[in-house]
Amino acid sequence: QVQLVESGGGLAQPGGSLRLSCAASESIFGIYAMGWYRQAPGKQRELVARITASDSTNYGDSVKGRFTISRDNAKNTVYLQMNSLKPEDTAVYYCNCRFYTGSGVTKDYWGQGTPVTVSS
């Protein structure tokens, strides 16, 4: 039911920075969790960063200390600040919205993805 639109991807050099944005079609206040995932060629989609309704965060091991997730509830937008980029960060990045429906069951909605390429 919620639509997600990512932006901010593109080309960056190793050591550079990018900021990704995910705009939601409705209020994100109170949503169970929102996050960023990525998928590189030949690999499964993996967690990059997640933020919950209670403001707790978690990150994939490969991006800890380099990436930061945040949100602006007034703008219905989630951000991913990506610093110290490495070539292995090259992937398509997807915004995720996760609803908790009860009894341990969740439902996910996904954006269309925004590509990030890190190359000199």
N, C-alpha and C positions, 0 to 999 in steps of 0.2 A: 504493500500500500504506500510505502514511502519511496520517493525517487531521490537518487543521490547522483550528483554531478561533480566529478573531480576536475581540477585544473592545476596548472603550475608545473607540470612536467616538461621535460625537454632535455637539452644537452648541457652537460657540465663537465669541467675538467676535474681530474683527481685532486682532492683537497678542497674543492669548491663547495658551494652550498646551493640548495634549492628549497623552496617552501611550497608544499602542496596544500591545496584547499579542497574541502568536500562540503558542498552546499546541499542541505536537505530540503525537501519540499514541505516539510511540516516541522513543528517544534521538536527539538531533540531533548528538551528538558524531561527528565524522568525515564528516558530510554535506558534499558538495562546496560548496554555497552555499545560503544562505537570504536572503530579501529581501522587500521591500515594493514593490508596484506599485499604481498608481491609474488609474482611468478616469473621466473627466468626460464629461458629455453631449456628444455630437457629436465626441468625440476618441478616438484609439486608446489602449489601455492603455500606460502608460509606466513606466519604472523610476523609483522614488523612492530606494531605498537597498538595498545588498546587502552581506552579510558572508560571507566564505568560511571553510572549515575551518581555514585558516592565519591567520585573523583579519584579513585585509586587507579594506578597505571601499571602496566607491565610491558616489557620490551623483549624482542628476540635477542638472543645472546650476541649475535653478530652486529647489532646496531646500538647496544647499550653504551652510553656515554657520548654518542654522536648524534642521535636523533631524539627529538622531543615532540610528544603529542600534546595538544591543547584543544580547548573548545571555547566557543563564544555562543552561549545559549541565546542571546538576544539576536544574533545573526543566523542562527540555525546552521552553524558552520564548525567543522572540525579541521584542524591544521596539523601538518607534519613538517616540522623544521628539520632539515637534513643537512648536517655539517660534516666536514671532513670526509667527503664522498670518496668511495673507492670504486674501481672498475667492477668489482663483484656486486655492487649495488644496482647494476644495470638490470632492469626488469620492468614489467608492467605493474603499476601500483593501483590497487583497488581499495576503495572505501567500503566499509562494512557497517551495517546497522543491525544490531542483534536485539531481538525481543525475547523476553522470558515469558512463556505461555503457561507455566505451571508444571508441577510434577517433574521437574528437571528437564523439560523440553524447551528448546529454543527455536526461533525462526530467524533466518538471515535474509537481508536484502543487500544487493551489491550495486555499486556504480559501474560505469562502462569501462573504467580503467584509464590511467594516464601513463604513457611511457616515459621512463627515465633512462637516459644513456649517459654513462660516465666514461669518457675517453679523452685522451690527450691528442 
